[in-house]
Structure formats: structure tokens, C-alpha cells
Amino acid sequence: MSEHEHTPADVAPGTVTLCATREMHGGLKWAHLPVDTALWADESLRDGFRARVRREVNDMSAAVEVIEAR
């Protein structure tokens, strides 16, 4: 699979960034979704955020990585 790297700039203050990736012919399709840390702390909302970023790459089984500020 192609690499998609993350930097501290991918995470705005007070947020986590969800990254969904999908391998496609010719490369990697990816999408980022910033989520307020207070909302992300509510575990009942997490599946909805994951589904939203997966829809961006048109793959409801896509891997979702959580990027947090360092």
C-alpha cells in the first residue's frame, strides 16, 4: 500500500483528526476529518465520525487512523 504521512499540522488545536485510506488503481485515496476532542471523548459518537470519514473515500470498511496532537 502507498504511504500517507501525517504531520503536526494535520491536527488543529483542540481536535483529533481521523484519516481514512483506500488503495485505488494508481494510488491511495485518503480523507481527513477533524473532530473536536470533547466530542471524540464521547464514545457513543465515535462510530458516526468513523462512518463519515469512510464515506469520503467511498469505502465503509476503510481503515481509520486517529491522529492526535503530539
ZAKEFI-302218 format. One record per residue: y, x, z of N, C-alpha, C, O in turn. Coordinates in nm, 4 decimals, m for minus. Atoms other than C-alpha are relative to their C-alpha. Last residue first. Layout:
+----------+----------+----------+----------+----------+----------+----------+----------+----------+----------+----------+----------+
:  n.north :   n.east :     n.up : ca.north :  ca.east :    ca.up :  c.north :   c.east :     c.up :  o.north :   o.east :     o.up :
+----------+----------+----------+----------+----------+----------+----------+----------+----------+----------+----------+----------+
:        Y :        X :        Z :        Y :        X :        Z :        Y :        X :        Z :        Y :        X :        Z :
...
+----------+----------+----------+----------+----------+----------+----------+----------+----------+----------+----------+----------+
# end
This chain:
+----------+----------+----------+----------+----------+----------+----------+----------+----------+----------+----------+----------+
:  n.north :   n.east :     n.up : ca.north :  ca.east :    ca.up :  c.north :   c.east :     c.up :  o.north :   o.east :     o.up :
+----------+----------+----------+----------+----------+----------+----------+----------+----------+----------+----------+----------+
:   0.0555 :  m0.1151 :  m0.0740 :   1.5471 :   0.1842 :   1.9972 :   0.0954 :   0.0488 :   0.1027 :   0.0656 :   0.1445 :   0.1741 :
:  m0.0959 :  m0.1096 :  m0.0137 :   1.6318 :  m0.1619 :   1.8738 :  m0.0615 :   0.1101 :   0.0844 :  m0.1363 :   0.0842 :   0.1787 :
:  m0.0932 :   0.0146 :  m0.1103 :   1.3246 :  m0.3722 :   1.7988 :   0.0940 :   0.1199 :   0.0052 :   0.0594 :   0.2284 :  m0.0415 :
:  m0.0757 :  m0.1218 :  m0.0184 :   1.1318 :  m0.4141 :   1.4768 :   0.1036 :  m0.0249 :   0.1071 :   0.1858 :  m0.1159 :   0.0956 :
:  m0.1183 :   0.0254 :  m0.0831 :   0.8634 :  m0.6825 :   1.4815 :   0.0684 :   0.1340 :   0.0235 :   0.0098 :   0.2246 :   0.0828 :
:  m0.0286 :  m0.1040 :  m0.0981 :   0.6165 :  m0.6435 :   1.1934 :   0.1274 :  m0.0387 :   0.0756 :   0.2222 :  m0.0903 :   0.0164 :
:  m0.1376 :   0.0037 :  m0.0492 :   0.4810 :  m0.9445 :   1.0077 :   0.0141 :   0.1052 :   0.1093 :  m0.0569 :   0.1028 :   0.2099 :
:  m0.0204 :  m0.0686 :  m0.1271 :   0.1677 :  m0.9136 :   0.7932 :   0.1484 :  m0.0077 :   0.0362 :   0.2353 :   0.0036 :  m0.0503 :
:  m0.0595 :  m0.1339 :   0.0021 :   0.1534 :  m1.1683 :   0.5149 :   0.0115 :   0.0571 :   0.1414 :   0.0357 :  m0.0156 :   0.2378 :
:   0.0881 :  m0.0885 :  m0.0759 :  m0.0837 :  m1.4647 :   0.5578 :   0.0548 :   0.1430 :   0.0052 :  m0.0142 :   0.2342 :   0.0507 :
:   0.0083 :   0.0449 :  m0.1387 :   0.1737 :  m1.7289 :   0.4608 :  m0.0978 :   0.0823 :   0.0840 :  m0.1082 :   0.0613 :   0.2049 :
:   0.1362 :  m0.0302 :  m0.0446 :   0.2527 :  m1.5365 :   0.1426 :  m0.0105 :  m0.0339 :   0.1485 :   0.0357 :   0.0424 :   0.2333 :
:   0.0965 :   0.0927 :   0.0629 :   0.5577 :  m1.6318 :  m0.0640 :  m0.1449 :   0.0310 :   0.0349 :  m0.2331 :   0.0243 :  m0.0507 :
:   0.0823 :  m0.0835 :   0.0891 :   0.7581 :  m1.3247 :   0.0486 :  m0.1099 :  m0.0826 :  m0.0682 :  m0.1974 :  m0.0280 :  m0.1354 :
:  m0.0881 :  m0.0819 :   0.0832 :   1.0390 :  m1.5373 :   0.1950 :  m0.0777 :   0.0904 :  m0.0960 :  m0.0282 :   0.1243 :  m0.2035 :
:  m0.0380 :   0.0805 :   0.1164 :   0.7827 :  m1.7889 :   0.3191 :   0.0883 :   0.0798 :  m0.0953 :   0.0836 :   0.0595 :  m0.2167 :
:   0.1128 :  m0.0027 :   0.0949 :   0.6414 :  m1.5149 :   0.5432 :   0.0318 :  m0.0821 :  m0.1247 :  m0.0079 :  m0.0450 :  m0.2352 :
:  m0.0095 :  m0.1264 :   0.0735 :   0.9869 :  m1.4746 :   0.7062 :  m0.1165 :   0.0136 :  m0.0995 :  m0.1001 :   0.0755 :  m0.2046 :
:  m0.1215 :  m0.0046 :   0.0826 :   0.9952 :  m1.8442 :   0.7972 :   0.0091 :   0.1295 :  m0.0807 :   0.0405 :   0.1260 :  m0.1997 :
:   0.0218 :   0.0814 :   0.1198 :   0.6355 :  m1.8545 :   0.9154 :   0.1204 :   0.0076 :  m0.0930 :   0.1052 :   0.0150 :  m0.2149 :
:   0.0938 :  m0.0731 :   0.0869 :   0.6978 :  m1.5654 :   1.1560 :  m0.0246 :  m0.0770 :  m0.1297 :  m0.0289 :  m0.0170 :  m0.2372 :
:  m0.0727 :  m0.1118 :   0.0601 :   1.0067 :  m1.7416 :   1.2941 :  m0.0902 :   0.0804 :  m0.0937 :  m0.0479 :   0.1209 :  m0.2019 :
:  m0.0942 :   0.0541 :   0.0972 :   0.8096 :  m2.0626 :   1.3464 :   0.0806 :   0.1093 :  m0.0684 :   0.1030 :   0.1033 :  m0.1893 :
:   0.0767 :   0.0336 :   0.1209 :   0.5247 :  m1.8748 :   1.5138 :   0.0907 :  m0.0566 :  m0.1088 :   0.0695 :  m0.0300 :  m0.2271 :
:   0.0364 :  m0.1170 :   0.0807 :   0.7730 :  m1.7167 :   1.7559 :  m0.0758 :  m0.0333 :  m0.1280 :  m0.0471 :   0.0242 :  m0.2330 :
:  m0.0755 :  m0.0027 :   0.1256 :   0.9360 :  m2.0362 :   1.8851 :  m0.0497 :   0.1077 :  m0.0976 :  m0.0175 :   0.1033 :  m0.2163 :
:   0.0300 :   0.1228 :   0.0749 :   0.6871 :  m2.1199 :   2.1639 :   0.0718 :  m0.0034 :  m0.1348 :   0.0353 :  m0.0825 :  m0.2219 :
:   0.1231 :  m0.0142 :   0.0787 :   0.7045 :  m1.7564 :   2.2780 :  m0.0346 :  m0.1246 :  m0.0816 :  m0.1040 :  m0.1146 :  m0.1828 :
:   0.0694 :   0.1279 :  m0.0159 :   1.0666 :  m1.7964 :   2.3871 :  m0.1237 :   0.0005 :  m0.0905 :  m0.1138 :  m0.0216 :  m0.2112 :
:   0.0651 :  m0.0018 :  m0.1309 :   1.1774 :  m1.4309 :   2.4122 :  m0.0770 :  m0.1293 :   0.0273 :  m0.1682 :  m0.1304 :   0.1100 :
:   0.1288 :  m0.0684 :   0.0164 :   1.2486 :  m1.4376 :   2.0372 :  m0.0763 :   0.0034 :   0.1326 :  m0.1994 :   0.0046 :   0.1324 :
:   0.0908 :   0.0932 :   0.0687 :   1.5219 :  m1.6969 :   2.1004 :  m0.1386 :   0.0613 :  m0.0149 :  m0.2392 :  m0.0076 :   0.0021 :
:   0.0248 :   0.1117 :  m0.0924 :   1.6917 :  m1.4766 :   2.3604 :  m0.0944 :  m0.1020 :  m0.0629 :  m0.1805 :  m0.1572 :   0.0055 :
:   0.1009 :  m0.0386 :  m0.0989 :   1.6486 :  m1.1707 :   2.1365 :  m0.0312 :  m0.1124 :   0.0994 :  m0.1445 :  m0.1240 :   0.1462 :
:  m0.0645 :  m0.0256 :  m0.1288 :   1.8342 :  m1.3412 :   1.8499 :  m0.1082 :   0.0296 :   0.1048 :  m0.2104 :  m0.0387 :   0.1102 :
:   0.0190 :   0.1081 :  m0.0970 :   1.6231 :  m1.3209 :   1.5358 :   0.0660 :   0.0417 :   0.1310 :   0.0431 :   0.1519 :   0.1808 :
:  m0.0502 :  m0.0320 :  m0.1339 :   1.6999 :  m1.1144 :   1.2246 :  m0.0137 :  m0.1223 :   0.0906 :   0.0147 :  m0.2349 :   0.0498 :
:  m0.0597 :   0.1148 :  m0.0671 :   1.4680 :  m1.1973 :   0.9330 :   0.0491 :   0.0452 :   0.1369 :  m0.0324 :   0.0751 :   0.2242 :
:  m0.0396 :  m0.0166 :  m0.1390 :   1.3751 :  m0.9232 :   0.6877 :   0.0618 :  m0.1294 :   0.0516 :   0.1327 :  m0.1995 :  m0.0206 :
:  m0.1124 :   0.0828 :  m0.0447 :   1.1840 :  m0.9661 :   0.3633 :   0.0251 :   0.0272 :   0.1469 :  m0.0686 :   0.0486 :   0.2239 :
:  m0.0232 :   0.0076 :  m0.1429 :   0.9474 :  m0.7439 :   0.1669 :   0.1195 :  m0.0892 :   0.0284 :   0.2043 :  m0.1120 :  m0.0578 :
:  m0.1049 :   0.0988 :  m0.0257 :   0.7856 :  m0.7281 :  m0.1747 :   0.0145 :  m0.0097 :   0.1509 :  m0.0849 :  m0.0185 :   0.2230 :
:   0.0107 :   0.0726 :  m0.1249 :   0.5965 :  m0.4064 :  m0.2431 :   0.1163 :  m0.0989 :   0.0105 :   0.2320 :  m0.0625 :  m0.0103 :
:  m0.0708 :  m0.0397 :  m0.1210 :   0.5465 :  m0.2583 :  m0.5822 :  m0.0230 :  m0.0914 :   0.1177 :  m0.1148 :  m0.1734 :   0.1190 :
:  m0.1230 :  m0.0726 :   0.0215 :   0.4497 :  m0.2974 :  m0.9467 :   0.0759 :   0.0360 :   0.1261 :   0.1818 :   0.0982 :   0.1171 :
:   0.0116 :  m0.0861 :   0.1165 :   0.1910 :  m0.5692 :  m0.9050 :   0.1348 :   0.0685 :  m0.0218 :   0.2364 :   0.0014 :  m0.0398 :
:  m0.0071 :   0.0698 :   0.1277 :   0.2575 :  m0.7055 :  m0.5600 :  m0.0212 :   0.1008 :  m0.1123 :  m0.0070 :   0.2215 :  m0.0926 :
:   0.0246 :  m0.0878 :   0.1142 :   0.1756 :  m0.5983 :  m0.2064 :  m0.0007 :  m0.0838 :  m0.1270 :  m0.0675 :  m0.1869 :  m0.1352 :
:   0.1085 :   0.0454 :   0.0871 :   0.3294 :  m0.8314 :   0.0499 :  m0.0091 :   0.0960 :  m0.1174 :   0.0906 :   0.1244 :  m0.1838 :
:   0.0239 :  m0.0766 :   0.1223 :   0.5494 :  m0.7440 :   0.3442 :  m0.1194 :  m0.0574 :  m0.0762 :  m0.2131 :  m0.1125 :  m0.0185 :
:   0.1240 :   0.0413 :   0.0660 :   0.7074 :  m0.9435 :   0.6256 :  m0.0137 :   0.0797 :  m0.1296 :   0.0844 :   0.1008 :  m0.2009 :
:   0.0179 :  m0.0507 :   0.1354 :   0.9671 :  m0.7789 :   0.8488 :  m0.1360 :  m0.0449 :  m0.0510 :  m0.2393 :  m0.0089 :   0.0055 :
:   0.1361 :   0.0205 :   0.0475 :   1.0963 :  m0.9486 :   1.1632 :  m0.0062 :   0.0460 :  m0.1445 :   0.0832 :   0.0159 :  m0.2236 :
:   0.0120 :   0.0288 :   0.1421 :   1.4129 :  m0.8001 :   1.3068 :  m0.1472 :  m0.0161 :  m0.0339 :  m0.2286 :   0.0713 :  m0.0043 :
:   0.1161 :  m0.0711 :   0.0524 :   1.4907 :  m0.8174 :   1.6769 :  m0.0033 :  m0.0360 :  m0.1473 :   0.0514 :  m0.1388 :  m0.1870 :
:   0.1027 :   0.0635 :   0.0830 :   1.8397 :  m0.9133 :   1.7843 :  m0.1258 :   0.0862 :  m0.0077 :  m0.1250 :   0.2040 :   0.0281 :
:   0.0373 :   0.1310 :  m0.0527 :   2.1127 :  m0.8489 :   2.0412 :  m0.1053 :  m0.0727 :  m0.0813 :  m0.1280 :  m0.1920 :  m0.0613 :
:  m0.0040 :   0.0138 :  m0.1467 :   2.2689 :  m0.5638 :   1.8432 :  m0.0353 :  m0.1430 :   0.0425 :   0.0122 :  m0.2400 :  m0.0165 :
:  m0.1352 :   0.0241 :  m0.0514 :   2.1610 :  m0.5714 :   1.4774 :  m0.0044 :  m0.0102 :   0.1525 :  m0.1076 :  m0.0473 :   0.2085 :
:  m0.0003 :   0.0856 :  m0.1185 :   1.8258 :  m0.4192 :   1.3848 :   0.1427 :  m0.0106 :   0.0537 :   0.1983 :   0.0865 :   0.1050 :
:   0.0703 :   0.1243 :   0.0307 :   1.7760 :  m0.2801 :   1.0331 :   0.0042 :  m0.0993 :   0.1161 :  m0.0331 :  m0.2155 :   0.1001 :
:  m0.0947 :   0.0927 :   0.0625 :   2.0450 :  m0.0157 :   1.1001 :  m0.0652 :  m0.1342 :  m0.0357 :   0.0051 :  m0.2316 :  m0.0625 :
:  m0.0719 :   0.0748 :  m0.1030 :   1.8015 :   0.1546 :   1.3399 :   0.0991 :  m0.1007 :  m0.0580 :   0.1299 :  m0.2003 :   0.0075 :
:  m0.0964 :  m0.0862 :  m0.0673 :   1.5931 :   0.2433 :   1.0345 :   0.0669 :  m0.0803 :   0.1111 :   0.0551 :  m0.2028 :   0.1138 :
:  m0.1057 :   0.0663 :  m0.0747 :   1.2817 :   0.0888 :   0.8848 :   0.0882 :   0.1035 :   0.0684 :   0.0426 :   0.2112 :   0.1069 :
:  m0.0462 :  m0.0627 :  m0.1238 :   1.0530 :   0.2233 :   0.6147 :   0.1114 :  m0.0812 :   0.0645 :   0.1845 :  m0.1536 :  m0.0031 :
:  m0.1320 :   0.0608 :  m0.0210 :   0.8637 :   0.0244 :   0.3519 :   0.0442 :   0.0496 :   0.1364 :  m0.0116 :   0.0092 :   0.2384 :
:  m0.0659 :  m0.0062 :  m0.1302 :   0.5659 :   0.2204 :   0.2255 :   0.1342 :  m0.0715 :  m0.0031 :   0.2062 :  m0.0677 :  m0.1029 :
:  m0.1264 :  m0.0724 :   0.0009 :   0.3528 :   0.1234 :  m0.0698 :   0.0620 :  m0.0050 :   0.1384 :   0.0326 :  m0.0940 :   0.2183 :
:  m0.1175 :   0.0848 :   0.0000 :   0.0000 :   0.0000 :   0.0000 :   0.1241 :   0.0896 :   0.0000 :   0.1239 :   0.1945 :   0.0644 :
+----------+----------+----------+----------+----------+----------+----------+----------+----------+----------+----------+----------+
# end
